[in-house]
């Protein structure tokens, strides 16, 4: 069913880590952030793929950095969608505490029919919010209903990462030196999550295998869950194991897997693995939810 009174388009940014087939099927517009190697500026997922990025990361002596799209970039995207027939736009983004992307989108949307959502999430934890909002729009949701779906999905979502090192997060300014110490002892593998939109360390394990087990244990505490997901930066073989474990944890849930995009890779580094879940809807969830 389609919304007969307005044409709603959903926009997000490239930190969402959504697989391209999902983006295409749901008609989502993804605005790329920029990865910079020195003076060289590359649009995330457009000018550089994840495969190219992690290969280059391993040989570069200078750490890459990231930058949010400028307000003009967002305005051009919004105006194009309006010219194509959009009457309302829902723009759903990475935590405003982690990136200037949301503020840039808000500035770019001034005076236009754009509603912005701060999910306080990142990576596929953002991606599932965007996905569910877009599914709701496809099924006839109003703008307010789709916004409520995005926010409710964000509330029910948990994401965890285990990293080879916290050095990339620290250099990118997403983690203090005090927090870096958390993961520096004896090559301990940190487990991090997002709490209220900010990177938060929650465990430190002796090995990556134990870190993954700790993540799965924490995910199991969220049952019942409606969506499970897993991502890798540079170790695709790990996804098969995670897929099986998550199916065992929640056999009836929808499962999504993807590769960590370059702009997230700048901050988590090679070898990072991420797992997350979306808890099943509850009494706080809006009445309109995508089927």
C-alpha angles and dihedrals in degrees: 000000000000130000106260099193100053143009110238122194124192121220130185139159132256095259086079092086091207115163112254093241091058091048091051096044093052097041093239119166113219119200110205124229118217128255114202127202099188106302094345112104119200127181111235111255092355106066095019131031126212090252092053093043099053092044090053093043089061094058104034117102094199118066114241120236134206135228134194119241112264121251089254091059091054093044091053090051093048093047091049092052091048090050088052091055107275113146095180132024128202109201111193119188154179118277111293087221091064103040143021088228096101094049090048090051091050092052091047091052098051111135093009129104093259127135115198126209126198103204093184083224139105140202115005090345083069091037095060090051090053092044095051092046090051091047089051091052091050089053094053105270120159119237091260091050093049090049090051090050091052093050094044092049089050090052092053096044129100126183130186132188132193114201136195088227139355090224094099092052092048094049090049091054094244094114132035124237088249090059090044089062086061089073103030102079117103094338091295115181111234125218113208135181139173119264116183089343097308133106109258129180111225106171143005121211134187096235138021090244091057090045090055090048090052091051092050090049091053092047090052089059089066095061133165091060132175100196133030126186143178136192137185133199102203107341108079093167089071093065095071091059092046092048091055094046094048091048088054091048094050113008095177097048126104112251128213129182130184146154122264107254122235095256090056090040090062088065103035100036131208119324094032117144127192132196129178146164139207112219117231116267115276140186091291093056119105119259092243111068126156113261 
